[in-house]
Amino acid sequence: MRALVCRALGDDLSEVVVQHGLDVPTPGPGEVLVRVEAASANFPDLLMCQGKYQFRPPLPFVPGMDVAGRIAALGPGVTAWSVDDAVFGGARLGAFADWCVCPASGLMRRPDHLSAFEAACLPAATLTAWVTLVRRAHLQPGETVLVHGATGGVGLATADLARHLGARVIATASSAAKRDVLHQRGFDHVLASSGFRDAVKDLTQGRGADVVVDPVGGAVFDESVRCIAFDGRLMVVGFASGVIPTIAANMPLIKGFAVIGVRAGEYGRQFPGRGRENIKAIEELAQAGHLRPLVWKTFSLEHARDALVALRDRAVVGKAVIVMDELAP
């Protein structure tokens, strides 16, 4: 089989290459083998290949967390799925390949109205959005949510989900072109990624945002502290800016807000029952047509590295998707 293999870590991704003739993996207990039709690129995929993520798989490894395809084989003990079922879901590693082993519990049935490359956009981003808003922030209808990096995979999924849950969304993006995408998506309150403090206060009659979702870090985090509501929740999702911020403890004390970290996958591992509930909730949202993936561009597997380069260069709006140009044995 073919796979995109990270042979050595580095910012330039020069050792992330397509290899041919690899063995097809075998599913173990509780796992299934998926013949991959599409896989989307996530920021953690990039960070893993650069050696900057909290999870550091041993080299060499095949990146890729999100997959859509059809089940080709069942591991021991798997009874909930059948061969040829159309599925989408999470694989902690290995999705950028013709074949991928996935935990059966992390898969969802693919709705007929979603193509494989659309479904591949959903798992990690939507799971992160769900855990952020529902599990950790306990978002209530009518609250105001400030979503940073709102044209990224996680940001867009979070903005969409917050709106679906009845919140008022204020979205930020770094360029006029990206902000235009958000306007086209139907968001009324769209701001630049810097200098947003006063506008957020104006939009909330001086109160500030009830929930701030920050996958960016750096100066965005610092400014968010200045426009969060009393009793607000500042959700730390990631550091796409490359700068991990710090905060003086007197700020959340005086302003009465909480700083809450989000690791969606780890949440499910720590609380397996809730993790299964999260997967079920996302599957139901997808089946009902409430999830609206935005595919920025598709890449063949032979050019999958280019999707990671686009993430590195902050060019992606929505999701970059690797589509299998052939199903090679």
C-alpha positions as CSV (number, residue, x, y, z in Angstrom):
1,M,0.0,0.0,0.0
2,R,1.0,3.7,-0.2
3,A,1.3,6.0,2.8
4,L,2.6,9.4,3.7
5,V,5.4,8.6,6.1
6,C,7.2,11.0,8.5
7,R,10.8,9.7,8.6
8,A,12.3,12.5,10.7
9,L,10.9,15.6,12.4
10,G,11.4,19.1,11.1
11,D,9.7,22.4,10.4
12,D,10.3,22.1,6.7
13,L,8.6,18.7,6.4
14,S,11.3,17.6,4.1
15,E,11.3,14.1,5.6
16,V,7.5,13.6,5.1
17,V,7.3,11.5,2.0
18,V,5.0,9.1,0.2
19,Q,6.2,5.5,0.3
20,H,5.0,2.6,-1.7
21,G,4.9,-1.2,-1.1
22,L,4.1,-1.0,2.6
23,D,2.2,-3.8,4.3
24,V,-1.5,-3.4,4.9
25,P,-2.0,-3.2,8.6
26,T,-4.0,-5.8,10.5
27,P,-6.8,-4.8,12.9
28,G,-6.4,-6.0,16.5
29,P,-9.1,-6.6,19.1
30,G,-11.8,-3.8,19.0
31,E,-10.4,-2.4,15.8
32,V,-11.4,-2.4,12.1
33,L,-9.4,-1.9,8.9
34,V,-10.7,0.9,6.8
35,R,-10.0,1.3,3.1
36,V,-9.5,5.0,3.0
37,E,-11.4,7.2,0.6
38,A,-10.5,10.5,2.1
39,A,-8.6,11.9,5.1
40,S,-8.4,15.5,6.3
41,A,-5.4,17.4,7.6
42,N,-5.5,18.7,11.2
43,F,-3.1,21.1,12.9
44,P,-1.9,18.3,15.3
45,D,-0.9,16.3,12.2
46,L,1.5,19.1,11.3
47,L,2.7,19.6,14.8
48,M,3.5,15.8,15.2
49,C,5.6,15.9,12.0
50,Q,7.5,18.9,13.5
51,G,7.9,17.3,16.9
52,K,5.9,20.1,18.6
53,Y,2.8,18.1,19.7
54,Q,2.2,16.7,23.2
55,F,1.8,13.2,21.7
56,R,5.1,12.1,20.0
57,P,4.8,8.9,18.1
58,P,8.0,6.9,17.5
59,L,9.5,7.4,14.1
60,P,8.7,6.5,11.4
61,F,5.0,7.1,11.5
62,V,2.0,7.7,9.2
63,P,0.2,10.9,10.2
64,G,-3.6,11.5,9.8
65,M,-6.3,11.6,12.5
66,D,-9.5,11.9,10.4
67,V,-10.7,9.3,8.0
68,A,-13.6,8.4,5.8
69,G,-14.0,5.2,3.8
70,R,-15.4,1.7,3.9
71,I,-14.7,-1.1,6.4
72,A,-12.5,-3.8,4.8
73,A,-12.0,-6.2,7.8
74,L,-13.0,-6.6,11.4
75,G,-10.7,-7.2,14.3
76,P,-11.6,-9.7,17.0
77,G,-14.6,-8.8,19.1
78,V,-16.0,-6.2,16.7
79,T,-19.8,-6.8,16.2
80,A,-21.2,-3.4,15.7
81,W,-19.9,-3.0,12.1
82,S,-19.9,-5.1,8.9
83,V,-17.5,-5.2,6.0
84,D,-18.3,-2.5,3.4
85,D,-20.1,-0.2,5.9
86,A,-19.4,3.4,4.9
87,V,-17.9,5.1,7.9
88,F,-16.0,8.2,9.1
89,G,-14.2,8.8,12.4
90,G,-11.0,9.1,14.2
91,A,-7.7,7.3,13.9
92,R,-5.0,8.7,16.2
93,L,-2.5,8.0,13.5
94,G,-2.3,6.4,10.0
95,A,-5.1,8.0,8.0
96,F,-2.9,9.3,5.2
97,A,-2.7,5.9,3.6
98,D,-4.6,3.6,1.4
99,W,-5.6,1.5,4.4
100,C,-5.9,2.5,8.0
101,V,-6.7,0.7,11.3
102,C,-9.2,2.5,13.5
103,P,-10.8,1.8,16.9
104,A,-14.3,0.6,16.2
105,S,-15.7,2.7,19.0
106,G,-14.4,5.9,17.3
107,L,-16.3,5.3,14.0
108,M,-19.6,6.7,12.9
109,R,-21.9,5.8,10.1
110,R,-21.5,8.1,7.2
111,P,-24.7,9.9,6.1
112,D,-25.8,9.5,2.5
113,H,-25.8,13.2,2.0
114,L,-22.1,13.6,2.8
115,S,-19.4,12.6,0.4
116,A,-16.3,10.9,1.8
117,F,-14.2,14.0,1.5
118,E,-16.9,16.0,3.3
119,A,-17.2,13.4,6.1
120,A,-13.5,13.3,6.6
121,C,-13.6,17.0,7.6
122,L,-15.7,16.3,10.7
123,P,-14.3,14.0,13.3
124,A,-11.5,15.9,15.2
125,A,-12.7,19.4,14.6
126,T,-16.3,18.6,15.6
127,L,-15.3,16.5,18.5
128,T,-13.1,19.4,19.8
129,A,-16.0,21.8,19.3
130,W,-18.4,19.6,21.1
131,V,-16.1,18.9,24.1
132,T,-15.2,22.6,24.2
133,L,-18.7,24.0,24.2
134,V,-20.8,21.3,25.8
135,R,-18.6,19.3,28.1
136,R,-16.2,22.0,29.3
137,A,-17.8,25.4,28.8
138,H,-21.4,24.2,29.5
139,L,-22.6,26.7,27.0
140,Q,-26.2,27.9,27.4
141,P,-28.6,29.2,24.7
142,G,-28.4,33.0,24.4
143,E,-24.8,33.3,25.7
144,T,-22.2,35.1,23.6
145,V,-19.3,33.0,22.2
146,L,-16.2,34.7,20.9
147,V,-14.5,32.2,18.5
148,H,-10.9,33.0,17.4
149,G,-9.3,31.5,14.3
150,A,-12.9,31.0,13.0
151,T,-11.9,29.9,9.5
152,G,-9.7,27.1,10.8
153,G,-11.0,23.6,11.0
154,V,-11.7,23.7,14.8
155,G,-12.7,27.4,14.7
156,L,-15.3,27.0,12.0
157,A,-16.7,23.8,13.6
158,T,-16.9,25.6,16.9
159,A,-18.6,28.7,15.4
160,D,-21.1,26.5,13.5
161,L,-21.9,24.4,16.6
162,A,-22.2,27.4,18.9
163,R,-24.8,28.9,16.6
164,H,-26.7,25.6,16.3
165,L,-26.7,25.4,20.1
166,G,-28.4,28.8,20.3
167,A,-25.5,31.0,21.1
168,R,-24.7,34.4,19.7
169,V,-21.4,34.1,17.8
170,I,-18.6,36.7,17.4
171,A,-16.0,35.3,15.0
172,T,-12.5,36.6,14.3
173,A,-10.1,35.9,11.4
174,S,-6.8,37.2,10.4
175,S,-7.4,38.5,6.9
176,A,-10.2,40.3,5.0
177,A,-10.5,37.3,2.7
178,K,-11.0,35.0,5.6
179,R,-13.5,37.3,7.1
180,D,-15.4,37.4,3.9
181,V,-15.8,33.6,4.1
182,L,-17.4,34.0,7.5
183,H,-19.8,36.6,6.3
184,Q,-20.7,34.3,3.4
185,R,-21.3,31.6,6.0
186,G,-23.9,33.7,7.6
187,F,-22.1,35.1,10.6
188,D,-23.1,38.7,11.4
189,H,-20.4,39.6,13.8
190,V,-17.0,39.2,12.2
191,L,-13.9,40.9,13.5
192,A,-10.1,41.1,12.9
193,S,-7.9,38.9,15.0
194,S,-6.3,41.9,16.7
195,G,-7.9,45.0,18.1
196,F,-11.2,43.2,18.8
197,R,-11.5,44.1,22.4
198,D,-13.6,47.3,22.1
199,A,-15.9,45.8,19.4
200,V,-16.7,42.8,21.6
201,K,-17.5,45.0,24.5
202,D,-19.7,47.2,22.3
203,L,-21.6,44.1,20.9
204,T,-22.2,42.9,24.4
205,Q,-23.2,46.3,26.0
206,G,-20.0,46.3,27.9
207,R,-20.4,42.9,29.5
208,G,-17.9,40.9,27.4
209,A,-18.1,37.4,25.9
210,D,-19.5,34.6,28.1
211,V,-17.3,32.1,26.4
212,V,-14.0,32.7,24.5
213,V,-12.7,29.8,22.4
214,D,-9.0,30.3,21.6
215,P,-7.1,27.9,19.4
216,V,-4.5,30.6,18.6
217,G,-2.8,31.7,21.8
218,G,-0.3,34.6,22.0
219,A,-1.6,38.1,21.7
220,V,-5.1,36.8,20.9
221,F,-5.3,35.2,24.4
222,D,-4.0,38.3,26.0
223,E,-6.6,40.6,24.4
224,S,-9.4,38.1,25.1
225,V,-8.7,38.5,28.8
226,R,-9.7,42.1,28.4
227,C,-13.1,41.4,26.9
228,I,-14.4,38.3,28.7
229,A,-17.5,38.6,30.9
230,F,-17.6,38.1,34.7
231,D,-18.2,34.4,35.3
232,G,-17.0,33.8,31.7
233,R,-15.0,30.8,30.5
234,L,-11.8,31.2,28.5
235,M,-11.3,28.0,26.6
236,V,-7.6,27.1,25.8
237,V,-7.8,24.9,22.7
238,G,-4.4,25.3,21.2
239,F,-1.5,27.7,20.2
240,A,-1.7,28.0,16.4
241,S,0.3,31.3,16.7
242,G,3.2,29.3,18.1
243,V,3.2,31.4,21.3
244,I,2.0,29.8,24.5
245,P,0.5,32.7,26.6
246,T,0.7,33.2,30.4
247,I,-1.7,34.9,32.7
248,A,-1.3,36.6,36.1
249,A,-3.6,34.8,38.6
250,N,-5.1,38.1,39.7
251,M,-6.8,38.5,36.4
252,P,-9.2,35.6,36.6
253,L,-9.6,36.4,40.3
254,I,-10.6,40.0,39.9
255,K,-12.7,39.4,36.7
256,G,-14.2,36.2,38.0
257,F,-13.6,34.1,34.9
258,A,-12.2,30.6,34.5
259,V,-9.4,29.5,32.2
260,I,-10.2,25.9,31.0
261,G,-8.0,23.6,28.9
262,V,-9.5,21.4,26.2
263,R,-8.1,18.1,25.0
264,A,-11.0,16.4,23.3
265,G,-9.4,13.1,22.6
266,E,-7.9,12.8,26.1
267,Y,-11.3,13.7,27.5
268,G,-12.8,10.6,25.9
269,R,-9.9,8.5,27.1
270,Q,-10.2,9.8,30.7
271,F,-14.0,9.4,30.7
272,P,-14.8,6.5,28.2
273,G,-18.5,6.6,28.8
274,R,-18.7,10.3,28.1
275,G,-16.4,9.8,25.1
276,R,-18.9,7.3,23.6
277,E,-21.7,9.8,24.2
278,N,-19.6,12.5,22.4
279,I,-19.2,10.3,19.4
280,K,-22.9,9.5,19.3
281,A,-23.8,13.2,19.5
282,I,-21.6,14.0,16.6
283,E,-23.0,11.1,14.6
284,E,-26.6,12.4,15.3
285,L,-25.6,15.9,14.3
286,A,-24.1,14.6,11.0
287,Q,-27.1,12.4,10.2
288,A,-29.5,15.3,10.8
289,G,-27.5,17.6,8.5
290,H,-26.5,20.1,11.1
291,L,-22.8,19.8,10.3
292,R,-21.6,21.8,7.3
293,P,-18.0,21.0,6.4
294,L,-16.1,23.5,4.3
295,V,-13.6,21.9,2.0
296,W,-10.9,24.3,1.1
297,K,-8.9,22.1,-1.4
298,T,-8.4,18.5,-2.1
299,F,-5.0,16.8,-2.6
300,S,-4.1,13.4,-4.0
301,L,-2.2,11.1,-1.6
302,E,0.9,11.6,-3.7
303,H,0.7,15.3,-2.8
304,A,-0.6,14.9,0.8
305,R,2.5,16.7,2.1
306,D,1.3,19.8,0.4
307,A,-1.8,19.8,2.6
308,L,0.5,20.0,5.7
309,V,2.5,22.7,4.1
310,A,-0.7,24.7,3.5
311,L,-1.5,24.3,7.2
312,R,1.9,25.4,8.2
313,D,1.6,28.5,6.0
314,R,-1.8,29.4,7.4
315,A,-3.4,29.2,3.9
316,V,-6.2,26.8,4.7
317,V,-9.8,28.0,5.1
318,G,-11.9,25.2,6.5
319,K,-10.2,21.9,5.8
320,A,-7.6,20.5,3.4
321,V,-8.6,17.0,2.4
322,I,-6.5,14.1,1.0
323,V,-8.5,12.1,-1.5
324,M,-7.4,8.7,-2.7
325,D,-6.7,9.1,-6.4
326,E,-6.6,5.3,-6.7
327,L,-7.3,2.4,-4.4
328,A,-3.9,0.7,-4.7
329,P,-3.4,-2.8,-3.2
